[in-house]
């Protein structure tokens, strides 16, 4: 028998798989319950509706993604080493992130109540990630690895860079060679700018 603490996670994992295959409108709560190995009534012990499952699934993904990025930042590493790990993680998980982003934004636009409610969660995740990025930039400035620039501007540029990569690549899978070339180009741009030496 599955423990109660695990049932919520099983439901979210099942939902992620089915929503990914069929989309929001073609997925039923019954299918999610069956895939999770729980009764349909059990779903409603943890979630208000199919939409609640969908939104919680995306919030969980976003939090996990942010936590994984934060875990990559190592205090004893150089700024370049930390930056490489973050860029590599982003590139390795790009297709998954794009799929979640497209699903999430298309559904959020149709429900303003949940949009407002979950916007607060997204802001909290961004805030936590921002705190860690501030630390990363502060340590790099103290070591003389980067110039003294407004950290909020740096965070905005980094966020924009990753969103831009997602738009540029779209749903196309990058080869290992393309990822390596993109990583090197981004490192060059961030650390040395665009000017010829």
C-alpha positions in Angstrom: 0.0 0.0 0.0 1.3 3.4 -0.9 1.9 5.8 2.0 -0.1 9.0 2.1 3.0 11.1 1.9 3.8 9.5 -1.5 0.3 9.7 -3.0 0.5 13.4 -3.8 3.8 12.8 -5.6 2.5 9.8 -7.5 -0.5 11.9 -8.7 1.8 14.7 -9.8 4.2 12.3 -11.6 1.3 10.6 -13.4 -0.2 14.0 -14.3 3.1 15.2 -15.7 3.3 12.1 -18.0 -0.3 12.2 -19.2 -0.5 16.0 -19.7 2.8 15.8 -21.6 1.4 13.1 -23.9 -2.2 14.3 -24.4 -2.4 17.9 -23.3 -4.6 19.5 -20.7 -8.0 19.2 -22.4 -7.7 15.6 -23.5 -6.6 14.4 -20.1 -9.1 13.2 -17.5 -8.8 13.0 -13.7 -9.7 9.3 -14.1 -6.6 8.7 -16.3 -4.4 10.5 -13.8 -5.7 8.4 -10.9 -5.3 5.1 -12.8 -1.7 6.0 -13.9 -0.9 7.0 -10.2 -2.5 3.7 -8.9 -5.0 5.5 -6.7 -8.7 5.9 -6.7 -10.3 9.0 -8.4 -11.6 10.1 -5.0 -8.1 10.1 -3.6 -7.1 12.8 -6.1 -9.6 15.2 -4.5 -8.0 14.6 -1.0 -4.9 16.4 -2.4 -6.2 18.6 -5.2 -9.3 20.7 -5.8 -9.6 19.9 -9.5 -7.8 18.8 -12.6 -6.6 22.4 -13.1 -5.2 22.4 -9.6 -3.2 19.3 -10.3 -2.0 20.9 -13.5 -0.9 24.1 -11.8 0.7 22.4 -8.8 2.6 20.1 -11.1 4.1 23.1 -12.8 4.8 24.9 -9.6 6.6 21.8 -8.3 8.6 21.6 -11.5 9.6 25.3 -11.3 10.7 25.0 -7.7 12.7 21.9 -8.4 14.4 23.5 -11.4 15.3 26.5 -9.3 16.6 24.3 -6.4 18.7 22.3 -8.9 20.2 25.5 -10.2 20.9 26.8 -6.7 22.6 23.5 -5.8 25.0 23.9 -8.7 26.5 27.1 -7.2 29.5 26.2 -5.2 31.2 28.9 -3.0 34.7 27.6 -3.6 34.3 27.5 -7.4 35.2 30.4 -9.7 32.5 32.5 -11.3 33.2 30.9 -14.6 32.9 27.3 -13.2 29.6 28.1 -11.6 28.4 29.9 -14.7 29.3 26.8 -16.8 27.4 24.5 -14.6 24.3 26.7 -14.7 24.5 27.1 -18.5 25.0 23.4 -19.0 22.1 22.5 -16.7 19.9 24.9 -18.6 20.9 23.6 -22.0 20.5 19.9 -20.9 17.0 20.6 -19.6 15.9 23.1 -22.2 13.3 20.9 -24.0 11.6 19.9 -20.8 11.6 23.5 -19.6 10.1 24.8 -22.9 7.4 22.1 -22.9 6.4 23.0 -19.3 6.6 26.7 -20.1 4.3 26.5 -23.1 1.8 24.3 -21.3 1.8 26.5 -18.2 1.5 29.8 -19.9 -1.3 28.6 -22.3 -3.4 27.3 -19.4 -2.6 30.3 -17.1 -4.0 32.7 -19.6 -7.4 31.0 -19.4 -7.8 31.2 -15.6 -7.1 34.6 -14.0 -7.9 33.4 -10.5 -5.3 30.6 -10.5 -3.0 32.9 -12.5 -3.0 35.4 -9.6 -2.7 32.7 -7.0 0.2 31.0 -8.7 1.9 34.2 -9.7 2.8 34.6 -6.0 4.4 31.2 -6.0 6.4 32.0 -9.1 7.6 35.3 -7.6 8.7 33.4 -4.4 10.7 31.0 -6.5 12.3 33.8 -8.5 13.1 35.6 -5.3 14.9 32.6 -3.8 16.8 32.0 -7.0 17.6 35.8 -7.1 19.0 35.6 -3.5 21.4 32.8 -4.6 22.4 34.7 -7.7 23.1 37.8 -5.7 25.5 35.8 -3.6 27.1 34.3 -6.7 27.7 37.8 -8.1 28.8 39.3 -4.8 31.5 36.6 -4.2 32.7 37.0 -7.8 32.9 40.8 -7.3 34.8 40.4 -4.1 37.3 38.1 -5.8 37.7 40.6 -8.7 36.3 38.1 -11.2 33.6 40.5 -12.5 33.1 44.2 -12.5 30.8 46.0 -10.1 27.4 46.1 -11.8 23.9 46.4 -10.4 23.1 42.8 -9.4 19.4 43.3 -10.4 20.5 44.2 -13.9 22.8 41.1 -14.0 19.9 38.9 -12.9 17.6 40.4 -15.5 20.3 39.9 -18.2 20.8 36.2 -17.1 17.1 35.5 -17.1 16.7 37.2 -20.5 19.6 35.2 -21.9 18.0 31.9 -20.8 14.5 32.9 -22.1 16.1 34.0 -25.4 17.9 30.7 -25.8 14.5 28.9 -25.3 12.9 31.1 -28.0 15.8 30.6 -30.4 16.0 26.8 -30.1 12.2 26.2 -29.8 11.3 22.5 -29.7 14.3 21.4 -31.6 16.6 19.0 -29.7 20.2 20.3 -29.5 23.1 18.0 -30.3 25.9 17.6 -27.8 28.2 19.6 -30.2 25.6 22.4 -30.5 25.3 22.5 -26.7 29.1 22.7 -26.3 29.3 25.5 -28.9 26.5 27.4 -27.3 28.0 27.0 -23.8 31.4 28.4 -25.0 29.7 31.3 -26.9 27.7 32.3 -23.8 30.7 32.1 -21.5 32.6 34.3 -24.0 29.8 36.8 -24.1 29.3 37.0 -20.4 32.9 37.0 -19.3 34.5 38.9 -22.2 31.8 40.7 -24.1 31.5 41.0 -27.9 34.5 43.2 -28.6 37.4 41.8 -30.6 40.6 41.5 -28.5 
